[in-house]
């Protein structure tokens, strides 16, 4: 009987399952009291204004031109907006939908798959975590390593909910200047499973010919936003596909010159066949749109697998201008972006053959290999875990014992703003990490910040707090109004 309920659309590459379209608010369903948890003010609520009951179900068998699922979305989205200009939902029932390229979303019209139960993250103890049971039955399949995205560019309202995306990223982008108030702003990426999301260079790196290598800024979920954004319960899984690639990269000159002051001769190129690094990409990247305030922006309960780059990177703008400090009042902390209860897992014992797709790595190469990377002010970073690991570099066209540099667990560094202020870092546990430092690196000043009850990597042996670097002022990093306690090891806050 179950088979009788299925409509097979072979030309489209889709099998569409029967069942009513959901009309509930999925944010409130999953987080009835808000996603950020205790100690976090100004959370949730924004999704209640959205017309979730204005739903159109894709009808692939009725689409002109052979049933393209991207065109099916566009047709359904037009109906949604005709019924309610405030927006609504295009529902893709359970099944597999094969896309030839991007799925371009309409401002105000979210994509929603069949209801998917289960959590993205199965939390462990002492900083460990593993993939949860989340397994959406609405599957979007994109061409392999193709730079395809489920994207809404210059949008105020957009989202992707309960979709398994094989090969396609999620990209939601607000304009730098907010549009009019026709639609209250909202971005949602909730309950999705993303796998095999990495891109070959759209154009081969210079001087590499047809070399296939990951585009340096490949990102699974990229959100450029202001207020009212939720990226939660997403599972960025380990790649299920594999491939090899032939590289012909320049080596690294390590030999001394034959005469005093002479440069060493250029090394011969390294011509090898190596595994294509599918998971060498950014996981979740939240960027501030222009100067917008990132109020009600939460990244929560995500599992991120990676093999290089950064698990979760974000910018935060709490909108505070120092008026409280000028009046001698306590400054509110942690009212910008909230990063809570996520887990970042780095691959074990892998080799970084190249960072830029042009040169082989060497002993001082960085592929970042970071867990959490913070930019801006006013972040709330709490109850996150991770196993952050670096990668082997190369020497003489072979794997070296040297590892890539960096590998921090939680980081704000000089490139991300000279002053760290109004942040809360609390109860983060990175003990399984090989690196996993929790650090404020080479900053000019750290102000109005709480650093409490954190565990660093390497069994809580790596540093926490202020770390000196090349950009640190001669008299050290300035500091004021810091609360540091209960950290393992003891944090450096002066």
Secondary structure, 3 states (H helix, E strand, C coil): CCHHHCEEEHHHCEEECCCCCCCCCHHHHHCCCCCCCCCCCCCCCHHHHCCCCCEEECCHHHCCCCCCHHHHHHHHHHHHHHHCCCCEEEEECCEEEECCCCEECCCCEEEEECCCCCCCEEECCCCCEEECCCCCCEEEECCCCCCCEEEEECCCEEEEECCEEECCEEEEECCCCCCCCCCCCEEEEECCEEECCCCECCCCCCCCCCCCCECCCCEEEEEEECCCEEEECCEECCCCCCCEEEEEEECCCCCCCCCCCCCCCCCCCEEEEEECCCCCCEEEEEEECCCCCCCCEEEECCEEEECCCEEEEEEECCCCCCHHHHCCCCCCCCCCCEEECCEEEECCCCECCCCCCCECCCCCCECCCEEEEEEECCCEEECCEEECCCCEEEECCEEEEEECECCCCEEEEHHHCCEEECCEEECCECCCCCCCCEEEECCCEEEEEEEECCECHHHHCCCEEEECCCCCCCCCCEEEEEEEECCECCCECC
